Structure formats: C-alpha cells, structure tokens
C-alpha cells in the first residue's frame, strides 16, 4: 500500500509587537470575522507536488489489461497473474468441469445416435443407409420407404428425393418399434442440448472472469483521503497532513 503525504503549512506568525499591538490585532480579526459571517479564508504557501491521486500507474494498467486478456483465453489465468489464487482456482475448476461435460455429453449423444441407427437397421431391415441425417429422420417419420416415396411423388418432388435403391429401403413391423427408435433419437438430442448448455457456460465463465477483473480494477483506482492536523515543529502555527491511500 502506497501512502503519499502532503503538508499544507498554515503559518500564523505575528511580528514581535507588544502586548497592546497584539490585542488590537486580535480585536480587529474578531471584527472582520463577524463582518464576513465567520468565514475565514487563509491564503498561505501550499506545498504540493505533481502527483495525480486518482491515476493508476501505467504498470498496473498494463498488468490488469494483460490479466483480462488472459482470462478471455483461460478463466482464472488473469486472477493467478494478479495473485488471487482462490478466484483463479474457482474459475479454472468451473471451466475444466464445463469442458469435461461438453465432451461427455457429446460422446453420450453420439453413442445414442449409433444405437438408434443400429436398432433401425436390425428392426426395419436396412441394408445400406445413404449418408446424411435426413435419411434417419425419414426412417423415424414413415413406416416404410414406399410410403415416403409416395409422399414425395404426390408433392411433385424430383426422383432424386426418393429412395430408389432397395438396400436403403426400410419397413417397420409395427409402430412400437418405430416409437422406440424415435425415443432413442430423442435422448440423443437431449444430450446434445445439454452439451450446448455447457458450451454456453464456457463463454459465460470467460465473460464473468473478465468482468470480475474490471471490478477489481475499479477498486484499485479508488482511494481514501484523510486530513490530520498536527503541530508544525518549524513554525508557531500548525500543519494539515493529507493522506491518500491506494
């Protein structure tokens, strides 16, 4: 903590007059005080130095800027840079947990999707599925490939939109198998939604850690100022000490 002291010297020296002269001066001063409604304006030498009390040093500004940039890349790194280990551990732990959750839920979603496709291949008689997610949506929406082809033909779709290769045809034995297939796919979608939530948590964690450093920067710029009267050893008057704490 840096403490800067300023001394405002108020000198009250009266020339070596006699007792009468001093008494007259005191009465005159009292009269002037009454006339100006007891407001005193003291004009004397003010000792100052060229220091801005409310300006953070360039070194600290650069340090905080570097910490904020580090937090955008890895939450907690900026707090570690500014020697705030508890905050750093909290942000870093949350970030690692979110990354782990994204990987975990994506892996589970991929596994559920594979299970659904394997179930459809076994229960609907699919030999060779074309590439693309649209095919598997159609498998869940129609009982068999011929029904889908009829719908495309009635809607005046092109032949390219139909499934003409018999190896890609499917036929569900009953609706319960189709519903089970759709349930497996829905669980896969739910897992992907959960993964997306944790991706959003990663973004939010970076924003929050950066905002936390901005608040810390504002607090570091604030200062407390105190005025302390003290006798002056080199004059007959007194001194007023100004203390600014950062």
Secondary structure, DSSP 8 states (H G I E B T S, - for coil): --EEEEEEEE-----S--HHHHHHHHHHHHHHHHHTTT-----------S--TT---HHHHHHHHHHHHHHHHSTTHHHHHTT-HHHHHHHHHHHHHHHHHHHHHHHHHHHHHHHHHHHHHHHHT-S---SSHHHHHHHHHSSBHHHHHHHHHHTT--GGGS---GGG--B-SSHHHHHHHHHHHHHHHHHHHHHHHHHHHHHHHHHHHHHHHHHHHHHHH--EEEEEEEE-TTSSSEEEEEEEE-
